[in-house]
Amino acid sequence: MKARTRWDVVCSVSDLVPDSGVAVWTEDGPVAVFYVPDRLPALFAISHTDPFSGSNVLARGITGDLKGEPVVASPLYKQHFSLRSGQCLEDESVKVTVYPVLLDGDQIRLQVPVAQAEVAA
């Protein structure tokens, strides 16, 4: 059975900073939303939690491009995470969660899992 999801508004376009990330809170935990205007798609969303330190810092990382892959470098230990897949480029056994993200008018929406209690209600 497929997990149920919904599209939550997490911020507005005016909250975004080009070539940077913003941290937002979802029921699934903290998420980093990145706006990379020179790419299509220009919006990416991954877990805000650095899996190597456990700290919520990925939105503060430096965005870039490694061999055509859009990435963010963790501000702590400098590992690079793909903004498309969440894969750590330095350690293939490590991956962060990726969230579908879209622009809806002036609002940024993330597709997040619905809590089991909501599904049962």
N, C-alpha and C positions, 0 to 999 in steps of 0.2 A: 504494500500500500504506500502511495506517495505521501510524503509529509505535507501538511497543509501550510500555506504561506499567505501573507498579505503584504500589500504595498503601503508602508508607513511614510508619512512626511517627516523628514529629519532635519531639514534646514531650507533656507531659500537661496536663490542665486546670489543675492547680495552678501551672503555669508562666505562665499567661496573666494579663494585667492588664487590667481593663476600660478600654475606650476608648484602648487603647494597642497597640503592637506588640512582638513578640519576634523576634529573629533566630535562625534555625535553619540548619543546614548540610545540604544534600542533595547527591547525586551530580551534580545539575544546577547546583550552585552555591548561594550564599547566598539565602535566601528570608525575607521578612518576613511573619509571621503576625499578623493583627490580630483582636482580640476586641472587637466593638461590640455590647454586650448590648441596646441599645435598637432594634436592627434585626433583621429576619429576611431572609436568614440573618444570623447574628451573627458568623460566621467568614469571614475573607477571607485570601488569600495572594497576594502579588505578589513580584517580584524585589526583593531587598534593595538592589540597586545603583542609585544615582541615575545616570541616563543622561547628565546634564549635567556631572557632576563625575567620574564613574567610581568614586566612593567608596561603600562599603557602609554606608548611613546611613538608608534609608527606614523601617526598623523604629522609629527614634527620632523620626520625624516626628510632627506633630500631626494627629490624626484630626478629621474634621468632616463637614459636609454643605454642598454648594454646589448650590442649586436642586434638592434632592432626591437628588443623587448623593453616595454616601458616598465620601470622599476622604481622602488623607493628603497633607500639605504637607511637601515635602522640608525637612529642617532646614538645608540649605545655601543654596540659591537660592530657596526658597519656592514652586517650581512645585507644582501640585496634580495628583495622579494618582488616577484613578478606582480604587476598590478592586474594582469589578465587572469593568471592562474593561482596566485598566492604562493607559488613554489619558491623556496629559498634557492638561489643560484649557487651558493657555496656548499650547501648540504642537502642533497636530494631526498633525505629522509624527513625533512622539515617543510611544512606547508602551513600557511595561514588561511583562514576561511575567506572566501570571496563572496561578495553579495551582489546580485543584480541591482543596478542603479539606473534611474531614468530621470529626465527632466520633464516635469508636468507643469507647463506655464512658468511660473516663477518659483515653483517648489521642486526640491530634490526628494525623490522617493527611493526607498530601499525595500527590496523584497526580503522579508524576515520570516522565520518560522513562527507559526501560531502555537502558543503554549497548549499543552495537552488539556488543561482545565478548560480553555476556551473551546476546544474542539468538542469536548464532552457536553458542554452547556447547550 
